[in-house]
Amino acid sequence: MAESDGWKPRITLRWLAGPGLGLGLMAAGAALAAPQLGAGERAAAFPELPAGTDHMREPWVDGSLMAEHLEWQARDGRNALAWDLIGWVGTDEHRLWLRDEGEHRSGGARVENRLELHYGRPVAAWWDAVAGVRVDTGHDATRRYLAIGLQGLAPQWFHVEATAYLGKGGQLGLRLEGQYEWLFTNRLILALRGEAETWKDDDPRAGIGSGIGEVSTGLRLRYEWRRELAPYVGVEWASLHGDSAELARAEGERAHDRRLVLGLRAWF
């Protein structure tokens, strides 16, 4: 029994330490067997790279341009060609953002356009802070604003943009935009999008009334032939409120509108 009691622990220790000890002995043996390199041989085997070849440390400059909406809108009033473009160029840390949204109404009516150019930096996972300028054209005036905002993905992959504006004479504005998508298949996708804008003061020449202005909600069903190209159909509801609605009626326009849309979504 004494011999058996002494024998069992040795087997147990060997079983526990065997793999690690064996690998350690193999590594030590390989190190002793390997030839020792001198300083010259090491320099020849691992030369220093010249400046400018360390691409892993250099920021990668990239860019993208997307036509989120390029569509024909059949309205209760005048039909229109509408577009919504968004693009960026830069690195993961520093980007220039372009937003361009507008419409051209049929029958020789005016063109309305909102152009924004922002500089953006990440402030959290999936979120960027942006600051820049906004230029509105159309109606009887051109308006310029300073802009600051936040854009990114909220929980459940809900895309959000919130931007505040400061214009001439202390005019203040706020624009909110959100979009959510449901994937029926990898190619068939339904997008829900909403937008709202509010202003501090009346600006009749720019078609702006104080308070909540235009609010719109739309559904668009697209089919992605390729990821870069997707035709779609949909419907959109738009309404003006408060003083903005009164200004529109004074110009003979509708304050509430329903639009059937047919368009193309593409990115490069």
N, C-alpha and C positions, 0 to 999 in steps of 0.2 A: 504493500500500500504506500509505503514511503517513496518507493521508486516511481510508482504511478503518479503520486501527488506532485513530485518534482517534474515529471515529464509533461504534464498537462499545461502548466504555465508557459513552458518554452514553446509549445505548439501555438498557444494563444498569442503570445507576443510576436511570433514569426508571422502569424496570419494578419495581425493588425499593422505591423511595421513593414511587412515584406514588400508591398508595391512601392511605397515611398522610399524605403531604404534602397531597394533595387535600382530605382531610377536615379537616385543620388549617386550610387556607386558607378552606374553606367556613365553619368555625366562627368564624374570625376575622372574616370578612366579615359573618356574621350578627350578631356582637357589636357591630361598628361600626355596622351599619344599625339595630339595635334602639334604641328610645328609652330614654334614661336616666331611671330613676324617682327621685323625690325621697324624703326621709324620710317625709313625710306620705303619699305614694302607696303606699310600701311598707307602712306601718302599716295603711292601709285595705285593702290586698290580703291581708295576712297578719296578722289581728288575733290578740292573745294570748287563749287560751281561759281561761275562769274556772276556779277551783279546783274539783276534783271531776269534771272532764270528761276527764281523761287516763286512760282506761280501760286503756290498754296497760300502765300502771305499777301498776295495782291488782290484787291477787291475786284470781283467780276462784274463788268458793266453789261447790262442786258436791257431789254425793252419789250414793249408789247403795245399793240393798238387794237382796240375792239370796237366794232359797231354793235353796241348792245341792241339798238333799234335802228333799223333803216326801213321805213314802212310808209304805206299809203293808208290814210285814214279817211274812211267814209263817214261824214258827220251829218247831223241834222241840219246844220248850216252849210258852210262852204267845206269842200273836201280839202285835204292838205297832204303834203309830203313832209314827214317828220323824221328827225334823226337824233340819236343819242350816242355820242362817241366818248370813249375814255381810253387814255393811253398813259404810259409812263416810260421813263428811261432812267437808269442809274444802277445802284448797287443795293444790297440788302439793307444798308444803313442810310443811304442818301438817295432820294428819288425826286424827280420832277414829274408832276402829275398834270395831265391835260383833261379837262372836261369840256365838252361842247354839245349843247342841246339846243334844238330849235325847230322851226317849222316854216314852210312856205305854203301859203294858202292859195288855192286855185282862183282863177278869175282876176289875176293881176293884183291880188291883195298883198299886204305887206309881209315882209320876212321878219320873224322875231327870233333872236338868238341870244343864248347865254354862254359866254366863254369864260372859263376859269383856268388859271395857271397857278399851281401850288408847288411848294417844296415840302416834302414829307420825310418824317423819321419815325421809326418804330418806338412805341412807348410801352408796349406789352405784347405778349404773344397774340398774333393775329390783329393787332391794332396799330394804326399810324396816326400821329398828329400831323396836321397840314396847316400851312399858312401861305397866303399869296394874294392874288387879285382876281376880281370878277369884272367883266365888261358886258353890259346888256345893250343890245341894239334893237331897234324896232320902235313902233309908235312914232312919236315925234321927237325923240330924244335919245341920246346915248348916256348911259350911267356907268360910273366906275366905283368900285367898292374895294376896300381891304377885306380880306377873308381869313378866318381861322376856324379850324374844325377838327373833327375826329372821324375816322372811318375804319371799318373792320368787320369782323365776324362775331356776332353775339352767340350765346349758346344755341345749340340745334342748327348751326350754320345759317343763321339769319343775318344777311348782309345789311349793314347800317351805315348811313352817312349823316352827320349832323354838322352844319356849317353856319357860323354867325358872320354878319357883314356890317361894316361901318362905311357909310357914304357921306357925301357932301352935306354940310349943315347938320351933322349929327344924326343922320338917318341910320336907323338900326334895323337889321333884318335877321331872320332865322329860317333856315331851310332844313327839313328833315326828309330823308328818303330811306326806304327799307324794301328788301326783296327776299323772298323765300321760294324755294323750288322743290317740287315733288317729282321723283323719278318713277314713272310707271314701268319703264324698261331702261336699259342703258342708252337708248336713243330717243325715246319719247318722254318729254319733260314738260311739266306745267309750271309756269312762273307767275307768282303773285307779286305785284309791285304797287307801292303806295308812295305818294309825295305830298308834302304840305309846306306852305310858305306863309310867313307872317311878317308884318312891317310896323314900325313905330308911328310913322307919319304918312299923311297923304302925299302923293306925287302924281297928280293927274296927267302930266305930260308923258310919264312913263307907264301910265295905266295901273298905278299902284295905289291902293287904298289902305288906310291904317287898319290894324287888326289882322285876323286870318284872311289870307287872300285866296289863292287857288289851292284846291285839294283834289287829287286825282287818285284813282285806283284802277288797276288793270290786270287782266288775266291773259296770258299768252301761252299757247300750246305749240311747242316746236318739235321738229324731228331732225335729229343730227345725222345727216348723211355722213359727214365727217365731223370731228370735234370742232374744226375751224369753220364749218359752214352748216347753217341750220335755217330752213324756211319755217315760218310760223304763221298762225292765225290767232286772232284774239278779239277782245272787247275791252274798252276803257270808258270809265265814267269820270268826267271832270266837272267841277263846280266852283264858282266864285262866290265869296261871302262878304258880307258887310259893305264897306265903302268900295271895295274892288268890284263887287257886283253892280253897284249903282253906276260906277264909271263905265262899265261895259255896256249896260243898257243905254246910257246916254249916247254911246257911239253906235247904237243899233246892233249890238252883238248879244248873243245869248249868255246868260249867267250859268246855265246848266247844259251839259252836252253829253251825248253818248256817241261813241266812236267804234265802228268796226274796223279792225286793222288787219292788214296783210303785209308781211315784211320778211326781212332776212336778217339773221344774226351771224356775224362773221368776225374773226379775229386773225391777226397776223403776228 
